Amino acid sequence: MNFSRQALLGIGMIIGGSVMLYAMVQQIGESDTPQPESVMVDKPDVEQAASQPLTTDIETEKRILAQKQKERAARVAEQEKRAKEFLTEQEVAEAEALAKARAESQQYVASRTPDVEDSTDTAKDINKGLTVQPRTDNVSAVDAKKSSDAEKQKAAQAQQEAKRQATLKAEAAAKKLADSKKAAEANEQAKVKRQAEAKKQAEAQALVEQKREAAEAAKAKNEPPKSPSDYEVKRGDGLIKLARQYNVPVEVLAQANDISPSASLQLGQSITIPSRAQVQRLEREAVAAEQAREKKRQQEEALAKKSADAKRDAQQKLSAARKEVKETDAKGSFGVQVALADNQAKADELAKKFKSAGYQVKTSATSRGVRVVVGPERGKVAALALKDKINSDPKVNTTSAWVLYWR
């Protein structure tokens, strides 16, 4: 009975394995079938080959045919490898299922052995005590039938479990293969992208280097000569054009030739083009001269501001002195003598200058010359303030004014 159960279990496993093997072979056959895309690709080649002249290179055609045969052989080898892998997995799954079924069958038989022995001993005892033949055959047949049905059911379940496990393994293998293929494609795309970026960066760096070299070459080309040189003026030449041509400031070029920066050049005139050292020296001198002019201008402005402040202070003092004049001051009027001219003409000229500066001026002849007097002022304090104002006024430019009694 155990042999029959094992035989049935083996037959079931063989049938199931054959069905799965047939399905896998069918799948592999479908994958080997040429796709419409490849047919569409090959068709233009056939038409092109038909349209080509008979003088086509035979060696080239042989090489292409050999290449296609190699590719076809590689695809067939890959498909055979996959089929072998699936068959190996199927055999392993079937072996595991068969071993599991055998173990369960042996366990079941072992568990049923004591009951059979007990029933045999009981039957012997009954046979000893009774003369009627017992009906133990029917009971054993029923138990055997139940055991066979249970074993068949377990074998069917084991076969289904083996099929399910094989299917899961096949799906896992296919998924793993697809994942590895996707990972390989992603790595290839990333590699291509990195190569493209590296190439782009290299091109950008090369372009920057080219621009830098071109700028340096242009700068070297436009630099002034190492030593002074003479240039004969041609038609259309000017200081600005020559300065740009030799990269020399216009002021430096004019200074090197002792001419004005706005001067016009004559045809055939000889112009000295200064060297780099001369250009640098002249530029330093020009900077120093500009700094000196700026310093002088600032000094003049400071002096003018100082004079203006002094004049303003003198005017304020004069105004304050005029307000503070009292009746107790010396009687009479006081004036400020600013000059003593040799004659009336000179005196009138001086008087005109002071009048244009805003002062009241009178002249009076004396035995020593003609006096030029500014005023009068009431009180000596006011006259002294007027003297200080006149001495600090840059318009009249005098420092010899002094106060005298008018009358």
Secondary structure as UniProt FT lines:
FT   HELIX           2..32
FT   HELIX           36..51
FT   TURN            54..55
FT   HELIX           58..129
FT   HELIX           136..222
FT   STRAND          229..232
FT   TURN            235..236
FT   HELIX           239..245
FT   TURN            246..247
FT   HELIX           250..256
FT   TURN            257..258
FT   TURN            261..262
FT   TURN            267..268
FT   STRAND          270..273
FT   HELIX           276..324
FT   TURN            327..328
FT   STRAND          333..341
FT   HELIX           344..356
FT   TURN            357..358
FT   STRAND          361..365
FT   STRAND          370..378
FT   HELIX           380..391
FT   TURN            394..396
FT   STRAND          402..405
//
